[in-house]
Amino acid sequence: MDKNDILEQKMNEAYDKAIDSLARYKFEMFGYWSSSWVKYNQLWGEFGNKRKPNPFKNLVQEAAKMMNKFKEVA
């Protein structure tokens, strides 16, 4: 198993744990695992691979929409 295989395995594990944490209202652990995924993705790029799209992008965009609605009400 080479470094890319190991890193990809770690990325998949971090993604699974992030989603599981979010589904169980464990927001702090979601932050930990999602940021781990982002760091692994940075390493993925440093190893000469094309970075993968962030799987949490839709969640971030939805949170931004929620904040915009909140600001309109406030």
C-alpha positions as CSV (number, residue, x, y, z in Angstrom):
1,M,0.0,0.0,0.0
2,D,1.6,3.3,-1.0
3,K,1.1,6.7,0.6
4,N,-1.7,7.7,-1.8
5,D,-3.7,4.6,-0.8
6,I,-3.2,5.2,2.9
7,L,-4.1,8.9,2.5
8,E,-7.2,8.1,0.5
9,Q,-8.2,5.6,3.2
10,K,-7.7,8.2,5.9
11,M,-9.8,10.7,3.9
12,N,-12.6,8.3,3.5
13,E,-12.5,7.5,7.2
14,A,-12.5,11.2,8.1
15,Y,-15.5,11.8,5.8
16,D,-17.5,8.9,7.3
17,K,-16.8,10.0,10.8
18,A,-17.6,13.6,10.1
19,I,-21.0,12.7,8.6
20,D,-21.7,10.2,11.5
21,S,-20.9,12.9,14.0
22,L,-23.1,15.4,12.4
23,A,-26.0,12.9,12.2
24,R,-25.7,12.4,16.0
25,Y,-25.5,16.1,16.9
26,K,-21.8,15.8,17.8
27,F,-20.9,19.1,16.3
28,E,-17.5,19.4,17.8
29,M,-16.5,16.0,16.5
30,F,-17.9,17.0,13.1
31,G,-15.6,19.9,13.1
32,Y,-12.6,17.7,14.0
33,W,-13.2,15.1,11.3
34,S,-14.2,17.6,8.6
35,S,-11.1,19.6,9.2
36,S,-9.1,16.4,9.2
37,W,-10.5,15.7,5.8
38,V,-9.5,19.1,4.6
39,K,-5.9,18.7,5.9
40,Y,-5.7,15.2,4.2
41,N,-6.9,16.8,1.0
42,Q,-4.1,19.4,1.3
43,L,-1.6,16.6,1.7
44,W,-3.2,14.8,-1.3
45,G,-2.4,17.9,-3.4
46,E,1.2,18.1,-2.0
47,F,1.8,14.5,-3.1
48,G,1.2,15.6,-6.7
49,N,-2.4,14.6,-7.0
50,K,-5.3,16.9,-8.0
51,R,-7.2,17.9,-4.9
52,K,-10.6,16.4,-4.4
53,P,-13.7,18.6,-4.3
54,N,-14.7,19.4,-0.7
55,P,-17.6,17.1,0.2
56,F,-18.8,19.6,2.9
57,K,-19.2,22.5,0.4
58,N,-23.0,22.1,0.2
59,L,-23.2,22.2,4.0
60,V,-21.2,25.4,4.1
61,Q,-23.3,27.0,1.4
62,E,-26.5,26.1,3.2
63,A,-25.1,27.5,6.5
64,A,-24.3,30.8,4.6
65,K,-27.9,30.9,3.3
66,M,-29.2,30.4,6.8
67,M,-27.0,33.2,8.1
68,N,-28.2,35.6,5.4
69,K,-31.8,34.9,6.4
70,F,-30.9,35.4,10.0
71,K,-29.3,38.8,9.2
72,E,-32.4,39.9,7.2
73,V,-34.6,39.2,10.3
74,A,-32.3,40.8,12.8
